[in-house]
Amino acid sequence: MKMFVVFVILVHVSQHASAVEVDKRDPFVLLPCDFVTDGLDEPSVVWSRYDLNPSTVHQRQQEGDELKDQNQLYSSRTSMKTDALKTGDLSLNLTKLHLSDSGSYTCTVRWFRMGRQRELRVTDIQLQVKVSQHASAVEVYDWDPFVLLPCNFLTDELDKPSVVWSRYDLNPSTVHQRQQEGDELKDQNQLYSSRTSMKTDALETGDLSLNLTKLHLSDSGSYTCTVRGFSRGLKKELRVMDVQLQVKERFPSWAKALLVLLVLGLLVGALLVHFRQYFMSVYQVEVDSGAESVQLPCKTTVHLPKDAKVEWRDGDNRKVHVYQNGSDQPEEQYSNYSGQTKMKRNLLKPGDLSLTLKFPRERDSNTYTCTIYNRERRSLMKKQVELKVKVYQVEVDSGAESVQLPCKTTVHLPKDAKVEWRDRYIINRKVHVYENGSDQPEQQDQVYKDRTEVKKDPLKTGDLSLTLINPTYRDTDIYTCTVYNRKEHILMEKHVELQVKVHQVEVDSGAESVQLPCKTTVHLPEDAKVVWRDRDYWKLHVYQNGSDQPEEQDSDYRGRTEMKRNLQEPGDLSLTLKYPTDWDSKTFICTVYNREGDILMEKQVELKVKVHQVEVDSGAESVQLPCKTTVHLPEDAKVVWRDRDYWKLHVYQNGSDQPEEQDSDYRGRTEMKRNLQEPGDLSLTLKYPTDWDSKTFICTVYNREGDILMEKQVELKVKVHQVEVDSGAESVQLPCKTTVHLPEDAKVVWRDRDYWKLHVYQNGSDQPEEQDSDYRGRTEMKRNLQEPGDLSLTLKYPTDWDSKTFICTVYNREGDILMEKQVELKVKVYQVEVEEGAESVQLPFRTTPDLPEDATVRWVCYEPSYRTVHLYKDRSDQPDKQHQDYKDRTEMKKDLLKTGDLSLTLKHPKETDTGKYRCIVYNKDMWREKRVKLKVKGNIRNRSSSTDPTPLMADQSV
């Protein structure tokens, strides 16, 4: 193993999260953190924000503040009490608050034990710095000339600030938007068009009030003022204010209602009854993109009044078409639909209100609403139509000579029409332009030069289809064919989705070769250049002037590729790649160029090299990593087995192993067959595999010149034995057995994942002086272990702190590893449940007796909030260090250090005591802990008659 000594060890990650909210205008905020550090060597505390770099917000040591690594955003704004490390009050004071201070703050305590640093993540605080959301109400009458909706906020802390006034009951919801450059009204709800304004210097002065004119009763609603911007590169959005606007009528509502009922009651009632089947019904229509037109149906048999108004709107509430007083009203129509819609004349008589939408496009997929209003603008009927414009799909193989993107019409197009094909790549590049009776290559994007073609006289025939030559995977996109008239108005538009499929090839790692196919029936010029590249544009193979060009080839592929000669005649440009490995699992591109460097054709091939997988249990005596070949290898071939980090497992050359080239981690653990060239079996035997060996191994064969003759990968998965036990069990066995006879002077060492020694056995006896103090008195092994080969370890009083991976290693006299096995231990957190009203409940923790007299025992509740429940120090309780919630409610047994029974009795448990608890016992040389989950059920049981003083607890010892 690479046993790197880790000097910083994470003791425990106890994420005790709490939230603090504060207003930006407050003078300061206090982030709470409590932890008693007395008894620890060289304690320090660090407050951090891990989303920042550097992450340190504040650091305090025994000598005072240590701020050299402090993030400059907090310079001169943080402080802690001078006696923080003595009292245990590690709270952080933060002043001059900014909105950017919002985030997660972590309080971490660090100290030293036995020369190594340990750290404990005590608490996490989620800080939210807010601007108070103020709500106000404004009342006006509908005859008032305007109303001012107030909002004030200074935006000087934000980059690129903007303000948006919204009504979230509308769609779109934007009432007004202002940026630094001025008003931005493209997303404004048309109900507010030309009726809103803000001061020109609003974002500079902070007066973000909205002026609304020409008031309507429908303006009543909740308006929200929101500020947006960037802070340290992150987008921020702050909801500053809500304003409830009430626009009142000139006359009492009951009077107006009575008047309307008297005049129109019968008519409206009849219409409502007749049209009830139309309310909110959604009719679905589907059409192909590029169709000449589509009809959105809306019909009625009821006679409509002559002054009725018909409005078609889309899902964004934009007006698609307006009909009133016997004619269309184009001035009310949204610009995107100009010239694209049509309704019948005298439509009120037959009752056909259907709308014809010309040349529907993909963007026209929407829900459309047809609404009829009477003179008072009351809705007489409403109907919805959902339109789905389908995009035509074309699929072609990469490497095909060409593909056609269809676009046809039977409509007569004017001679001076312009046809434009575009893709959707970032800026909608021009693919092809036809104008004034001919192609316009100078307008075409360079990517499509000499690769596109349309038929002759497309405007006359109506066939505007585009032929795309040599399509590649990069051409996968949605293409748009648009026809414009002389005034640049759109006459028609159609979308085509092109999918270029990449050919896929699959092969096993270690195969002698694989072919990447690339063929064409087109005759290629003799001076054509063929280049094979990988996805990173490294050149695999170059062929030009009738021969290979190895000097242009990347070194990784040198000697591993081959192409046929005279490739122009059959048109077979396929490439043979020798000894593929999973490094070769990628997309390869074959490109053919003419003399001028223009692309004549291009094809992609996706190669998938499968890695052979081997699975074995940790502790097995050996595992074989297979590597075989039928090819005759030269006698002077060199075989090298490496791991994924390029450490050498085994080297074989000149008929023998080369242990001096082997990495020390694998020395004495590998074996290969002799005379391997004859059978071609290069398999490697790896002894005593552990989960450290779970990785990919590579077998490479080189010739005398160092060229790779073959290469194969094997993925090894070493399964770790898992043991699960309840917290509170008296002991658990970590199994480790072998059938191999071990020498009498063998040394057995059990370690945890942090390399602390649990147990050492040598020379026929235990070696407690080598054992780490955390495990002292808690482990046991059998005697005469060599005979039966049972090296299992018994661990007493396991707690959730022991949930980790343990390693059993056997060494010979020289210190070489004879075997090694891992065991993963999972200790389940102990759970206690009690009803509120019980006299008491016990949180159990039992460990080894005769604990050091200077040990400190500390019970804390760390979730939902961090509180000290009970502190035992200097051989007595410390009630002054206890959180007030637990005053006079806790008790521990006498002689607890002598007996090892650190259980806590909690009297009169309340529902608010529900949470996660932890007990820590420590001094400068020892640390042990246990967690207990307590649930106090709220349904109170009457126990007033009970005389049994025994605390409630489980029937298990811990």
N, C-alpha and C positions, 0 to 999 in steps of 0.2 A: 504494500500500500504506500502511497505517497502520504506519509504521516506528517503533514505540515502542522507545526505547532500553532494553534490559534490562541492568541493572547487576549482577544476580546470575546467574551462568552456571554451570550444572551441568556440571562437567568430565567426570565419569564416574561411573556407578553400578556399583560393584563389590560386589555383595552377598556378602561372605565370611561365611557363616553357620557358627557353631559353637554347641554346647550346653554349658551348665554346670548341674550339679545340686548342690544344697546342702541340708543339713538346717536347718530353722528354728532349731534350738538352737545352730547354729554361731555363733561370735562375729562373723564377717565372711565376705565372698566377694569375690574379685578377678576382674573382668571384663577379659580381655586385649585389648590393642590396641597394635600397633607400627607406627610410621610416622616416618621421618626427615624432619624439617621444616626442617633447616638449608638455606639457599639460597632459602627462601620469604620473601616480604615480609609482615610482620605476621601470622605464623601464629597460629591458635587452634584449640582442639579442643572439640567439643560432644558430650556424651553425651545421647541422647534416647530417649524412649519415645513413639511417635507415637499410641498409643492413649489417651494422657493429654492434658489441656489445663490449663495449658501443658505442652508436651512436653519441656521441658528438665529433665534430671536433674542435670547438672553441666556447667559451662563454664569453661575455663581459657584465659587469654590470656598474653602474655609478661609482663605486669605482675603476674599472679597470678590467683586465682579471681575469676570474674565471675558472681555468683549472684542478681542482681536478678530474672532471669526464671525462676529455679529453681522447679519444682513443690514446694509446701510439704510434700508427702508425704515428700520426701527431705531436708528441712531438718535440718542437723547430722548427717547420716548418710553423706555422701559425701566423698571426698577423692582427690587425685591427688598424685603426687610433685612436689616443688617444681621439679625440673629436667626435667619431663616433655617439654617442647617442645625441650629441648636434646638429651636422650638418645634421644628417639623412643619411650620407654616411656610410652604414653598410657593405661595400664590404669587402671580405676576401682575404688576400694575402697568397698564398701558394707557398713555395719554395722547392728546392731539389726534383724535380718531379720524381715520379715513375710511371711505367705503371699501377700499382695497384691503383693509385689515380683516375683512370677512374671510374665514377659512378655518381649518382644523389645526389646533395647537396641541402639542404633545409635551407632557412633563415627564422627564426621565431622570432617575437617580442612578449615579454611578459610584462605585467604590472598588477597593482592591481587597483581594483575599488570596493568600498564599502566592503573592507576586503576580497574580493575574487580575485583570480588570473585569468586573461584572457590572451589569446594568439591569435596571428594572423599569419597565414602562409603566408609570404609576397611573396616569390618567390622560384622556383625550378630551379636549374642550372644543366644541363647535361654536365659533364666534360668528354672530351675524350683526354687522353694523348696518343699520337701516335708516332711511329717511322716513319719518312717521307718515303713514298714509292718512291724510286728512280728508274727511268727507264733509262736504257742505251742500246746502240746498239753496237754489235760486228759483224765484218765482217771477214770471212776467206775464203780460197779456199779449194776445196775438196781434194787437194793433201797435205794440211798441216797436220803434224803429230798429232796435238791436238789443242784444244782451251780451254781457261780458262774463265769461266763465273764468274764475281766478285760478292761477297756478304760479308759484314762485319757487325757483330752484337755481342755485349757482352751479354752472357746469364747468368751472375752471379746472376741476380735477380730471376731467375726461378728455380723451383725444377724439376728434371727429364727432362732437356731440350732435344730437338731433332730438327733436321732441315730436311726439305723435299724440294727437287727440283722437280718441276712439269711442265708438259705441258698439259693444260686443253683442248686442241684440240684432245688429244689422250685418249684412254680407254684401260687399266687403265692409269691414268694420271701421276703416279709416275715415275720420271726419276732416282732419287737416294734419299735414306733416311739414315740418320745417327743418332744413339742414343749414349748415353754415353758408352754403352758396345761395340759399333762398328757399322759397316754397317748393315742395316736391309733391305734386298732386296727381301723379299718374294712377295711384291706387285709391284715390278719393272716391267715396260713395257719391254717385251722381245726384242723390237727394240734396247734397250740400254744395253742388257746383255753383261757383260765383257768389257764395253767401258767407264764406269764412275768411278771416284774415288774422295775422299776428303782427306785432311790431317788428320792424326790420332788424332791430338790434336785440331781439328777444334773448338769443343765446349768449350775448355779451353781458346784458344787464341782469338776467335771471328772471325777468318778467315774461312768463310763458303763457299769459292769459290769452284766451281765444275770443275773438269778436264774431258773433253770429247775427246776421241780418235777415230781413224778410221772413219773419218767424211764422211757423206753422204749428198747429196743434200736435202734429206728428213729431215735432222736434223734442217733445217731452221724453225724457229718458235719463239714463246714467252715463255721464261722460267721464272718461278716464284720461288723465294727463300722464304720459310715460316719457321718461328721459332715457335715451340710449347713447352708448359711446364705448370707447375702448380704454382699458386701464391695464398697463403693462402687457399689452398685446392681447388681452382677453376681453371678449365682448361682454359688456355689462348692460343690464336693463333694470330700471328703477321705476316702480309705479308710485308716482309722487302724490297724486290727488285724485279723488273721485268727487264729481259734482253732480248732484241730482237736479236736473232742470225740469220745471213744471211750467208749461205754456198754457195759460187759462183762456177760455173763450170770452168773447165780448158779452154774450148773453148767457144766462144760466143754461146749463146743459139740458135740464128738463124741458125748458121752453123750446129750445131748438129741436129736441127730439120729438116733442108733441107736434110742432109745425111740419116736420118731415113726415111723420106718421099720417097726418091729415091729408097731405098732398100726394104722397107716393106710396102710402101703405099697401093699397090693393095691388098696385103694379109690382112693387118690390116683392110682396109676398108671393104673388103668382110666379115671378121669375125664380125666386129662391127655391120654391117647391119643384119647379120644372127642372132646374139645373142642379138639383142636389146630387145627381149621379156624377156630376163633373167635378165636384169639390175635391181637390187634392188627389184626384186620380192621376196616375202617371202612366202615360202611353209610351211604349218603347219603339224606336225606329232605328234600323241599322242600315248603313250604306257604305259602299266602298269609297275610299279616298280617290278623288279624280272623277267621280260620277258628275254628270252635267248639272244635276240638281237633286234635291231631296225635299219632300213635302212634310212639314210638321202639321199634323191634322188637328183641327179644332172646329167642330160643327155644332149647330143648334137648330132646332125647328121652331124656336120661339121667335116672335117678331120683336126686334130690338128697336128702341127709340132712335129717331133720326140723329139726335145729337149725342148718341153713345160714342165713346172713345175706346178704341182697341189698342192695347199695348202688348207687344211681345218683348220679354226681357230674358237675358241669359242667367245662369247660376250666380254670376257676379253682380246681378242687378243692373247690368248695362242694358240700355234700350236697343233692341235689335230692329224693331219696326214699330211705327206709330201711324194709326189711321184715325182720322177725325174729320167731321164735316164733309164727308163724301170724297176725301182725297188723302193721299199719303202725306206725312209730315217729316220730310227728310232732315229738316233742321234739328229735330229732336233725336235723331238716330245717332248711335255711337259710331265713331269714324271707322272702326274696323269692319263694320257691316255695310258701309256705303256702297251702293250699286250691287249688292249681293243678295238682296231680298225683294220679294214681290208678293202682292196680295191681289185678289180679284176686285174688279170694279163693282159698285153697287152691291157690295157684299152683305149689307144688312138685310136685304130682301131674302135671298136664299138661305141666309144664316151660315154661310161657309166662311169661317175666319181663318182657314188654313194658311200657313206661310210657306212660300217656296224659297229655299235657301240654295243659291247657285254655287256650283263647284265646291261642295263641302270639303273641308280640310281636316286633318287630324286634330288641330287645335279647336275645331268646332264641336268636338265631343263634349257635350254639356247637357244640363237640364234647362229647358226653355219653358217659360210660363206665359200663357195667353190670358190676359185679364181684360174684362169689359167693365167700363165705368159709366155711370150716368152723369148728368150735368153737375151734380153735387160731389162728384168723385167718390161715390160709393160703389163698391164692387158688386156687379150684377152676376158675374160668373167668372170662374177661374179654372184653367185646365193646364196640366203640365205634360210635357213631352220630353222624354229622355232620348237624346240622339247619340249614337255610337258610330263614329267614322272609323272603319277598319283600314288598317295599313296593309297593303299588299306585301307578301313576304316571298323572297326569293332565296334559295339555298344553293350553294355551289361548292365544289371541292377546291381547296387550295391547290394551285398548279393548273387548273383548267385554263384553256387558251383564252376564253372570254365568257362573259355572262351578260344577259340582256335585262335591263331594268325597264319594265313595260310602262308606257304612258300613251294612251290613245283617246281620241275624242271624235265624235261625229258632228260637233258644232263647227260651223264655218268660221275659220280664224282669219282676221285681216292680214293682208300681205306684209304690212309693216309691223306685225307683232314680233315680240322678242321672246325667245325660249331660253330659260336659264335652269340648269341643273346645279344644285348645291348639296354638300354634305352637311352633317351637324357637328363637325369637329371644331370645337371652340368658337371659331369666327365664321362658321358656315362658308367654308371655302367653295369657290366656284369650280365645279367639275367640268362643265361644258356650257358654252354660250353660242346660240344661233341667232343671228340678226342680219337684216338687210339681205336675205337670200343666201347667206353663207356662214360658215363657222367663224368664230372670233377667238383664235388660239391665244392672242395676246392678253385676253381677259382671264384665261384659264390659270388655275393654281398650278405651280410647278410640279406638284405631286402627280398630277393627272396628264402631264404633257405626253402627247403621242399615245395615250392609252384609251381615248374615248372616240366614239363615232356615232353619228345619227344618220338616218336614211335621207335620201335625196328628197327635196321638196316636202319637208315634214309638215309645213303649214297647209299645203294643198291636200296631202293625203290624210292629215290628222293623226299620223303615227309619229309621236314625239319620243319614242323609246330610245334609250341610250345603251350602246354596247360598251362595256368596260372590259378592256383587254388585260390579260394576265392578273386576275384578281388574287389578292393575298389576304391573310388574316387581318392586316391593318385596314383593309377596305370594309370590314364589317361595320355597318353604320346604317342610318336612315337617310335616304336621299330624297330630295324634293324637286319636282319638276314644276316650274312656274311659268305661266304665259302672261306677258304684259302687253297692253296696247301702247300707242304712241305717248299717252299721258302717264305712263307708268302705273296705270290701274291694273290690278290683277284680274285677268279674264278667267283663268282656271289654275288649279294647283292640285298636285297629286304626290303622295308619299309612297316610297317603296323601301322596305326594310331588307337589306342584304346581309346574309349570314354566310361567311366563308368558313367552311369546315377544315380543320387541320387533321391531316392523316395521322393516325396513332399506331405506333409499333411497340410491342412489349417483348421483353427478353429477360432471361435469368442472368443475374450477376455471375460471372465466371464463364459464360458462353464464349466460344472461340471467336465469334463475330456476329454482327447483326447488320442487315441491309436497310439503309434509309432510302426509300424509293423516290425517284423523280424522273418521270418520263414525259416525252412530248412527241407529237406526230408532225410538228412543224419542222421544216428544214432549217437548221441553224447555219449561219455563215462560218466559214473555216476559221476566221480570226476571232470568233466569239470567245469570251472569257467566262469560265464557270467558277463560281466561288461558293463554297459551303461555309457557313458561319453558325456559331451557337447564339443563344439569346443575348449573350454579353458581347456579341460582335467579334469574338475571337475566331480566327480563321482555322477551320478544320482541314480544308483542302482547297487548292487552287489549281485549275487546269487551263492552259492557254498555249496557243501555237502548237497544238498536237502533243503536248507533254505536261506532266505535273510540274508544279513550281514549289518545291519543298522549302525554299528560302523564305516564302511568304507565309508558310504554315506556322501556327502557334506551337510552341515546344510541347505543350500538354498532349497534342495530337500527333506529334512527329512519330513516324513509323507505325501508326495505328490505322491509317486510312488507305483506301485503294479505289480507283475508278477504272472503268473499261477504256480501252484505246479506241480511236476513231469513233468517238461518241457522237459525232454529228450525224453519221449515217442512220443508225437505228434510233437516235434521239433518246437513248437511255443514259441519264445523268446520275443514276443511283450511286450512292456512296456506301462502301463497306467499312464499318467501324469495328476494329478488332478489340477483343477482350473488354467489352463494355462493363462499367461499374455504375453504382448509383450516383456517382458524381456526374455521370453522363445523362442522368434523367433530366431532360430539358427539351426545349424546342429548337430544332435546327432549321436553317433556311438555305435553300439552294437558289442562287440568283445567276442569271445569264445576262451578260452585257455585250453590246456591240462595240465596234472599234471606238466610237465616240463616248462610250461610257453610259449610254442609255440602257435602261433595263428592258430586255426582250421578254423575259418571263421570270417568275419567282414562285417558289412553292415551299411550304413549311411542313415539317414532319415532327411530331411530338414523340419522343422516345421515353419509355418507362422501363427502367432496369429494376427488376425485383431482387431484393436482398434475401438470401436464405436465412431463416430464423431458427435458432436453437434455444430451447428452454430447459433449465435445470434447477434443482433445489439448492439453496445455499447450504454448504456443508457436505455436498456430495464429494466423493473422493476425487472425481475428475469429470471432465466433459470434453467431447471431441468437436473441434471446429472443422467442418469438412471442406476440402479443396482438392478436386480431382480434375485431371485432363487426359485426353486420349492422344494429345500431341507429344511427339518425342522431343524431350528437352535436351539441350547440349550438356555434356558432362561438366563443363565449367560454369553452368548456370548458377545464379545466386538466388536463394529463396529468402524473402524477408516477410515476417509477420509483424504488423504494427497495429496499435489501437488507434482510435479516432484522433487522439492527441499526438500521434506520430511517435509515441514511445515504442521502442522495439521489444516485442515479446520473445521473438526467436529468430536467429539467423543461421542459415545452412549454406555452406559453400565449400567447394573442393572436397566433397565427400564427407564432411563432418560438421558438427555444430560449432558455432562461434560464440561461446558464452561471454567473451569480453565485450562483444557489441550489444549484449542484451541489457535492457534496463533492469535496475536492481529490484524493482517491484515484482518482476516475473522470474527472477533468477531461481533455479531449482524447481520451478513450477510447470515447465513445458517440456514436451518430448515429441520428436518426429521420427518416422521410420527411416531406416538406412536404405541406400540404393534407390532413392525416391524417383530417379529418372525413369527406371524401367517400367514400373506399373503406373507412374504418373500420379501417385497418391501423395499429395502435399499436405494432408490433413494434420492439424496440430492438436495434441492433447494438453489441456490446461487443468492442472491439479488444484483441488480445493477452491473452487470458484466461490466468490462472494458477490454481494450486490454492487461492490465497487467495480466488478468486472462486467456489469450490465452495460454494454456499449457495442459499437460496431468495430469489428476487426477486419484487417485487409491483408490478404496474402498476395504478394507481388513477386514475380519471377523476372530477373534481369539476365541479359546476356553479358558477355565479357565487356562490351562497350558501354554498358549501363542502360541500354535500351530496354523498355518494358516488353517482355514476351507475352505475359498474361497477368491478369489481376482479377481477384474475386473478393467480395465482401461477405462477411457472416455477421449477423446480428445476434448477440447473446443476451438472453434475459435470465437473470438469476433471481429466483423467487425467494423472498425472505419469509421464514417461518413466523407466523403471527400467533401471539398468545393474548388472550383477553381475560381480565379478572375484575371483580368488583372492588372499588375502593372500600377498604374495611376488612378485606380478607386477611387472615393472619400471615399468609405467605403465598408465593407463586413460584413455580419452577420454570426456569429458562432452559429448554432442552438443548443438549449438544452431545451427540454420541458418534462413535466411530468404530468400525470393525478392524481398523489397522492397529497393529501392535505398536505402542509408543515406547520410546526408550525410558529407562528409569529416571534419567536426569532431565527429562523434558520439563519445560516450564509452561504452566497454563495461566494466561492472563485474561480476565474478563474486564472489558472497558465499556463506557457508555459512548454516545456519539460525539461528546466533547472531549473524549480521551481521558476522562477521570477513571481511575482504576476502581472497580467494584471489589475484585477479589484476585489474589495472586496465590498460586500453589506451586511449590518447587521443593525438590529434595524430600518428598514424602510428607510435607506439612504446609499449612497455610502460612502466609507472610503478611501479617496484619500491619507491619510497619510500612509496607508499600501501598496499603489501601487508603483511598481518599476518605476523609473524616465523615463525609455525607453518608457513606455506606458502612461505616464501622459498626460492628455488632449486628448488622442486618443481613449478612450473607453466610452461606454454608455449602461446602462441597463434600462429597463422599471421600473416604480414605481409600488407598490402594486403587486409585482411579485408572491406573494403566491397564490392569488386567481386564476388567469388563469394558473399558473404553467409554465409560459414562462420565462426561465432563460437565453434566448439567449443574446449574447453580440455583440454589434456593434463595429467593429474596424475600425478607420478612417485612411485614407492615407496608405493603406497596400503597402509594398514593398516586394521584393523577400527575404529580410532579415526576414520577418515574415513567410516564408514557413517552418512550423513546426507543431507539434501536440500540441493542447491546451486541457486543462482538466478543466472541470467544476465540482466542488465538493460542496455538501451541507452538512453542519454539524448541529447537534442539540446543545442544550445548553451545554451538557457534552463533546462536541467535537467528538462524534461518527459520522461516515459517514452515512448519510441517503440515498444519491445517488451520482453517479459519472458518467460522460460521457466524451468521448474524441471526438475531432473534428480535422481532419487533413486539414490544409490550404495549398493550393498550389498557390503561386503568380507567374504568368508567367513574365519572364524578358521582360522589355519594349524594343521594337525594333524601331529604327528610320532609315529611308532610304532617301538618298539624292544623287543628281547627282553632280559629280565633276564640279566645275565652279559656283555653287550656291554661293550667297553672304555670307550666313551663315546658320547654323543649330542649333537647340536648343535641348539640352539633358535635359529632364524635371525631376524635383524632387521637390515636394511640400509636406510639412509636417506641423505640428502644429505651429501656430504663437507664438510670444513672447519667443523665444529661449534664453537661458542664454547669457549674453553679453560676457562672457569669452569663448564661444564655438568656436571651430575651424572647418572650413569647408574645406574639401580636396577632389578635383576631381583628380582621377588617371585613366590612361589607364593601365590595367593589362594583356592584351593579344592583340597582340602577344608578346609584351615586356612591362616591368614595367616602367612607366614614370609618373612624377607628371605633371598634366595638368594645375591645378589652385589651389592656396592655399590662403584661407582667414583666417586671424588670427589677434587678437588684434584689431578687428573692421576695418581692412583694408586688401586690397590685398597684397600679398607678391611675386612680380614678380621675385625676385632674387632666389626663391626656385623652380621656374617653369622650366621644361625641355625646352631646346632651340627650339625644334620642334614646341612649342606652343607659343613662344614669340610674344607678340602683336597681338595674334589671339583669345584670350579668354576674356569673360566679364560676370560678374554676376550683378544682379539687386541691386539697392540701398536698404538700410533698410532690407536686406535679413533675418536677424535674427528676426526682428520684424514681418515681413509678413510670414515667414516660406517658402518663395519661393526661393529654392536653385538651381534653374535651371541654366544651363551653356550655354552661346551662344558661339559657335565655328565658327569663321569667315573663309571664303575662304576654305571650307573643301576640302581635297585632298584624292585621293584613298588610300594613305598610312595612313590616319587617321582611316581607317576601323579597328574595333576592339571592345573589351569589356571595358566599362568604369564603374567606381564605384565612388559614392559620399559618404563621411563619414562626419557626423557632431557629434562632441563629446566634452565633457569636463570631469573632473574627476568624475562626477556623472551621465553622460548621454552618450549614444551611439546609433546612428541611421545611417542607410545606405541604399543605393539603387544602383542597377546595371542597366545599359542601354547598349544595343547592337547597335552599329552604323555601317551602311554599306554605303560607298561612292562608287557609281557606276562610272566606268572609262569612260563610253561613255559621253564625255563632251558635254553639251548643251550650246549653245551660249545665254548668258543672259545679254549681254552688253547693250541692250536697256532697260533693266528693271530699273524702278525707285522705285520699292516697297522695302523699307528697312526692312520689317518685316521678322524675321528669320523663316525658315521652321520648322514646328513642327506638331505633331499630334493634332487633335481637342479634346484632352482630358486633363483634369487637373489631376495632380498627387497628 
